[in-house]
Amino acid sequence: MQAYKTYARVDSSGRLSLENLPFAEGALVEVLVVDPHRSAPEREESWRRLMRQVQELPQVKALSDADIADEIDAYRETR
């Protein structure tokens, strides 16, 4: 997954415009809008909700402890 982080301001009409993105025309991208000024408890609860959603994905249920250990080892080898 390619990720790109940028900052933008919402205009007076409540709209947000992003320009010069490093993705091909017509590419489907996922958009996550985050308020960087949320309180720590709000951010923690948001993170917990996201983790619950991720843990419910069908592909997660197919992961074994061995798969996870292999992924960690592969990551550590590249550092």
C-alpha positions in Angstrom: 0.0 0.0 0.0 1.3 3.4 -1.0 0.6 6.1 1.5 0.8 9.9 1.1 0.4 12.4 4.0 -0.4 16.0 3.5 -2.3 18.8 5.3 -5.1 20.9 4.0 -7.6 23.4 5.4 -11.4 23.0 5.1 -12.8 26.1 3.4 -15.8 28.1 4.5 -18.2 25.9 2.6 -16.9 22.8 4.5 -15.1 21.5 1.4 -11.6 20.1 1.2 -9.5 20.2 -2.0 -6.3 18.1 -2.5 -4.1 18.8 -5.5 -0.9 17.3 -7.0 -1.4 13.9 -5.4 1.1 11.2 -6.4 -1.5 8.8 -7.7 -2.6 8.0 -11.3 -5.7 9.6 -12.7 -8.7 7.5 -11.9 -7.0 5.6 -9.1 -9.2 4.6 -6.2 -7.7 5.9 -2.9 -8.8 5.6 0.7 -9.3 9.0 2.4 -8.9 9.3 6.2 -9.6 12.7 7.6 -8.2 13.3 11.1 -8.6 16.2 13.4 -5.1 16.6 14.9 -6.5 18.6 17.8 -8.6 15.8 19.4 -8.0 15.0 23.0 -5.9 12.0 24.0 -8.9 10.1 25.2 -10.7 10.8 21.9 -7.7 9.6 19.9 -7.4 6.5 22.1 -11.1 5.6 21.6 -10.8 6.1 17.9 -7.8 3.9 17.7 -9.6 1.2 19.7 -12.6 1.3 17.3 -10.3 1.0 14.3 -8.4 -2.0 15.9 -11.8 -3.7 16.6 -12.8 -3.2 12.9 -9.4 -4.5 11.7 -9.7 -7.5 13.9 -13.1 -8.4 12.4 -11.7 -8.5 8.8 -12.0 -12.0 7.4 -8.3 -12.1 6.3 -7.3 -11.5 9.9 -9.0 -14.6 11.1 -6.8 -16.7 8.7 -3.6 -15.4 10.3 -1.7 -17.8 12.5 0.8 -17.0 15.2 3.5 -18.5 12.9 2.4 -16.1 10.1 2.8 -13.1 12.5 6.2 -14.3 13.8 7.4 -14.7 10.2 6.3 -11.2 9.3 8.1 -9.8 12.4 11.2 -11.7 11.5 11.1 -10.4 7.9 10.7 -6.8 9.0 13.6 -7.1 11.5 15.8 -8.5 8.8 15.3 -5.3 6.6 16.2 -2.9 9.4 
